[in-house]
Amino acid sequence: MLNVPLKVSLKVTDEEFDELSNQPGIIPAPYVARYKWILVEDMNVFNPKQWQDHILQSYNLVKAKLPKKKSV
């Protein structure tokens, strides 16, 4: 098994983006920061509950932007 550091990208709200991306262990995500994505480089910056909340929020933010399915 490779010993590669784990990094996770998450979409966050506009309000959270500046605050989170300035925390140690978190940076604006390369190439998609303009869309309010962060890159978590240190997995210890969030506790398990915060991870759960941020992952669910990221999923919902992305899902909300998807086009509605066309009825045929």
PATI-460919 format. One record per atom (N, C-alpha, C, O, CB): residue number from 1; z, y, x. Coordinates in steps of 0.1 Angstrom, whole numbers. Glycine has a CB too. Layout:
(r NUM,(Z,Y,X));
...
END
This chain:
(r 1,(0,-12,8));
(r 1,(0,0,0));
(r 1,(0,12,9));
(r 1,(7,13,19));
(r 1,(12,0,-10));
(r 2,(-8,22,5));
(r 2,(-9,34,13));
(r 2,(4,43,10));
(r 2,(9,43,-1));
(r 2,(-21,42,9));
(r 3,(8,50,21));
(r 3,(19,59,19));
(r 3,(14,73,18));
(r 3,(15,81,27));
(r 3,(29,57,32));
(r 4,(7,76,7));
(r 4,(1,89,5));
(r 4,(11,97,-5));
(r 4,(15,92,-15));
(r 4,(-13,88,-2));
(r 5,(13,110,-1));
(r 5,(22,118,-10));
(r 5,(15,119,-24));
(r 5,(3,122,-25));
(r 5,(25,132,-4));
(r 6,(23,119,-34));
(r 6,(19,120,-48));
(r 6,(18,135,-51));
(r 6,(28,143,-49));
(r 6,(28,113,-58));
(r 7,(7,139,-57));
(r 7,(5,153,-62));
(r 7,(0,152,-76));
(r 7,(-8,143,-79));
(r 7,(-4,161,-53));
(r 8,(5,162,-84));
(r 8,(1,161,-98));
(r 8,(-4,175,-103));
(r 8,(3,185,-100));
(r 8,(13,157,-107));
(r 9,(-15,176,-110));
(r 9,(-20,188,-115));
(r 9,(-16,189,-130));
(r 9,(-18,179,-137));
(r 9,(-35,190,-113));
(r 10,(-12,200,-135));
(r 10,(-8,202,-149));
(r 10,(-13,215,-154));
(r 10,(-14,225,-146));
(r 10,(7,201,-150));
(r 11,(-17,216,-166));
(r 11,(-21,228,-173));
(r 11,(-8,234,-178));
(r 11,(0,227,-185));
(r 11,(-32,226,-184));
(r 12,(-6,247,-176));
(r 12,(6,254,-182));
(r 12,(2,266,-190));
(r 12,(-10,270,-190));
(r 12,(16,258,-170));
(r 13,(11,272,-197));
(r 13,(8,283,-205));
(r 13,(6,295,-196));
(r 13,(10,295,-184));
(r 13,(19,286,-215));
(r 14,(-1,305,-201));
(r 14,(-3,318,-193));
(r 14,(11,324,-188));
(r 14,(12,328,-177));
(r 14,(-10,328,-201));
(r 15,(21,323,-197));
(r 15,(34,329,-194));
(r 15,(41,321,-183));
(r 15,(48,327,-175));
(r 15,(42,329,-206));
(r 16,(39,308,-182));
(r 16,(46,300,-172));
(r 16,(38,300,-158));
(r 16,(45,298,-148));
(r 16,(47,286,-177));
(r 17,(26,303,-158));
(r 17,(17,301,-146));
(r 17,(23,308,-134));
(r 17,(25,302,-124));
(r 17,(3,305,-149));
(r 18,(25,321,-135));
(r 18,(30,329,-123));
(r 18,(44,324,-119));
(r 18,(46,323,-107));
(r 18,(31,344,-127));
(r 19,(53,322,-128));
(r 19,(66,317,-125));
(r 19,(66,304,-118));
(r 19,(72,302,-107));
(r 19,(75,317,-137));
(r 20,(59,294,-123));
(r 20,(58,281,-117));
(r 20,(51,281,-104));
(r 20,(55,274,-95));
(r 20,(52,271,-127));
(r 21,(39,287,-104));
(r 21,(31,286,-91));
(r 21,(37,293,-79));
(r 21,(33,292,-68));
(r 21,(18,292,-94));
(r 22,(48,301,-82));
(r 22,(55,308,-71));
(r 22,(68,300,-66));
(r 22,(75,304,-57));
(r 22,(59,322,-74));
(r 23,(71,289,-73));
(r 23,(82,280,-69));
(r 23,(78,272,-57));
(r 23,(67,268,-55));
(r 23,(87,271,-81));
(r 24,(88,269,-48));
(r 24,(86,260,-37));
(r 24,(82,246,-42));
(r 24,(88,241,-52));
(r 24,(98,259,-28));
(r 25,(71,241,-36));
(r 25,(67,227,-41));
(r 25,(56,228,-51));
(r 25,(51,217,-55));
(r 25,(78,219,-46));
(r 26,(52,240,-56));
(r 26,(42,241,-66));
(r 26,(33,253,-62));
(r 26,(37,263,-57));
(r 26,(48,245,-80));
(r 27,(19,250,-63));
(r 27,(10,260,-59));
(r 27,(-1,261,-71));
(r 27,(-2,252,-79));
(r 27,(3,257,-46));
(r 28,(-8,272,-72));
(r 28,(-20,272,-81));
(r 28,(-29,261,-77));
(r 28,(-32,259,-65));
(r 28,(-27,286,-81));
(r 29,(-34,254,-87));
(r 29,(-43,242,-84));
(r 29,(-56,247,-79));
(r 29,(-63,256,-85));
(r 29,(-45,234,-97));
(r 30,(-61,241,-68));
(r 30,(-74,245,-62));
(r 30,(-85,243,-73));
(r 30,(-85,233,-80));
(r 30,(-77,237,-50));
(r 31,(-94,253,-73));
(r 31,(-106,253,-82));
(r 31,(-103,256,-96));
(r 31,(-112,260,-103));
(r 31,(-113,240,-80));
(r 32,(-91,253,-101));
(r 32,(-89,255,-116));
(r 32,(-77,264,-119));
(r 32,(-72,265,-130));
(r 32,(-86,241,-122));
(r 33,(-72,271,-109));
(r 33,(-60,280,-111));
(r 33,(-64,291,-121));
(r 33,(-55,295,-129));
(r 33,(-56,286,-98));
(r 34,(-76,295,-121));
(r 34,(-80,305,-131));
(r 34,(-79,301,-145));
(r 34,(-78,309,-154));
(r 34,(-95,310,-128));
(r 35,(-78,288,-147));
(r 35,(-76,282,-161));
(r 35,(-61,279,-163));
(r 35,(-58,272,-173));
(r 35,(-85,270,-163));
(r 36,(-53,283,-154));
(r 36,(-38,282,-155));
(r 36,(-34,267,-153));
(r 36,(-26,262,-160));
(r 36,(-33,286,-169));
(r 37,(-39,261,-142));
(r 37,(-35,248,-137));
(r 37,(-26,250,-125));
(r 37,(-29,258,-116));
(r 37,(-47,239,-135));
(r 38,(-16,242,-124));
(r 38,(-8,242,-112));
(r 38,(-9,228,-105));
(r 38,(-12,218,-111));
(r 38,(7,245,-115));
(r 39,(-6,228,-92));
(r 39,(-5,216,-84));
(r 39,(9,214,-79));
(r 39,(14,222,-71));
(r 39,(-15,216,-72));
(r 40,(16,203,-84));
(r 40,(29,200,-80));
(r 40,(28,191,-68));
(r 40,(24,180,-69));
(r 40,(37,193,-92));
(r 41,(33,197,-56));
(r 41,(32,189,-44));
(r 41,(46,182,-41));
(r 41,(46,173,-32));
(r 41,(29,199,-32));
(r 42,(56,186,-47));
(r 42,(69,180,-45));
(r 42,(74,175,-58));
(r 42,(78,183,-67));
(r 42,(80,191,-38));
(r 43,(75,162,-60));
(r 43,(79,156,-72));
(r 43,(93,159,-77));
(r 43,(96,157,-88));
(r 43,(77,141,-72));
(r 44,(101,164,-68));
(r 44,(115,167,-71));
(r 44,(117,181,-77));
(r 44,(129,184,-80));
(r 44,(123,165,-58));
(r 45,(107,188,-79));
(r 45,(109,202,-85));
(r 45,(113,201,-99));
(r 45,(119,210,-105));
(r 45,(96,210,-83));
(r 46,(109,190,-106));
(r 46,(113,188,-120));
(r 46,(121,176,-122));
(r 46,(120,166,-114));
(r 46,(100,187,-129));
(r 47,(131,176,-131));
(r 47,(139,164,-134));
(r 47,(130,156,-144));
(r 47,(120,161,-149));
(r 47,(153,168,-140));
(r 48,(134,144,-148));
(r 48,(126,136,-157));
(r 48,(123,142,-170));
(r 48,(112,141,-175));
(r 48,(133,122,-159));
(r 49,(132,149,-176));
(r 49,(130,156,-189));
(r 49,(120,167,-187));
(r 49,(111,168,-196));
(r 49,(143,161,-194));
(r 50,(121,175,-177));
(r 50,(111,185,-174));
(r 50,(97,179,-172));
(r 50,(87,185,-177));
(r 50,(115,194,-162));
(r 51,(96,168,-165));
(r 51,(83,162,-163));
(r 51,(77,158,-176));
(r 51,(66,160,-179));
(r 51,(85,149,-154));
(r 52,(85,152,-184));
(r 52,(81,147,-198));
(r 52,(76,159,-206));
(r 52,(65,158,-212));
(r 52,(92,140,-205));
(r 53,(83,170,-206));
(r 53,(79,182,-213));
(r 53,(66,188,-208));
(r 53,(58,192,-216));
(r 53,(91,192,-213));
(r 54,(65,189,-195));
(r 54,(53,195,-189));
(r 54,(41,187,-191));
(r 54,(30,192,-193));
(r 54,(56,198,-174));
(r 55,(42,174,-190));
(r 55,(31,165,-192));
(r 55,(26,165,-206));
(r 55,(14,166,-209));
(r 55,(34,150,-188));
(r 56,(35,165,-216));
(r 56,(32,166,-230));
(r 56,(25,179,-233));
(r 56,(15,180,-240));
(r 56,(44,164,-239));
(r 57,(31,190,-228));
(r 57,(25,203,-230));
(r 57,(11,204,-224));
(r 57,(2,209,-230));
(r 57,(34,214,-224));
(r 58,(9,199,-212));
(r 58,(-4,199,-205));
(r 58,(-14,192,-214));
(r 58,(-25,196,-216));
(r 58,(-3,193,-191));
(r 59,(-10,180,-219));
(r 59,(-19,172,-227));
(r 59,(-23,180,-240));
(r 59,(-35,181,-243));
(r 59,(-12,159,-231));
(r 60,(-13,186,-246));
(r 60,(-16,194,-258));
(r 60,(-24,206,-256));
(r 60,(-33,209,-264));
(r 60,(-3,198,-265));
(r 61,(-22,213,-245));
(r 61,(-31,225,-241));
(r 61,(-45,221,-239));
(r 61,(-54,228,-244));
(r 61,(-25,232,-229));
(r 62,(-47,210,-232));
(r 62,(-61,205,-230));
(r 62,(-67,200,-243));
(r 62,(-79,203,-246));
(r 62,(-61,194,-219));
(r 63,(-60,192,-251));
(r 63,(-65,187,-263));
(r 63,(-69,198,-273));
(r 63,(-79,197,-280));
(r 63,(-54,178,-270));
(r 64,(-61,209,-273));
(r 64,(-64,220,-282));
(r 64,(-77,227,-279));
(r 64,(-83,233,-288));
(r 64,(-53,230,-282));
(r 65,(-82,226,-267));
(r 65,(-94,232,-262));
(r 65,(-107,224,-264));
(r 65,(-118,228,-263));
(r 65,(-93,237,-248));
(r 66,(-105,211,-267));
(r 66,(-116,202,-269));
(r 66,(-124,205,-282));
(r 66,(-118,210,-292));
(r 66,(-111,187,-270));
(r 67,(-137,203,-282));
(r 67,(-144,206,-294));
(r 67,(-140,197,-305));
(r 67,(-137,185,-303));
(r 67,(-159,205,-291));
(r 68,(-141,202,-317));
(r 68,(-138,194,-329));
(r 68,(-149,183,-330));
(r 68,(-161,186,-328));
(r 68,(-137,202,-342));
(r 69,(-146,171,-334));
(r 69,(-156,161,-336));
(r 69,(-165,164,-348));
(r 69,(-159,168,-359));
(r 69,(-149,147,-338));
(r 70,(-178,163,-347));
(r 70,(-187,166,-358));
(r 70,(-187,154,-368));
(r 70,(-187,143,-364));
(r 70,(-201,169,-352));
(r 71,(-187,158,-380));
(r 71,(-189,148,-391));
(r 71,(-204,145,-392));
(r 71,(-212,154,-393));
(r 71,(-183,152,-404));
(r 72,(-207,132,-393));
(r 72,(-222,129,-395));
(r 72,(-224,124,-409));
(r 72,(-236,121,-412));
(r 72,(-226,118,-385));
END
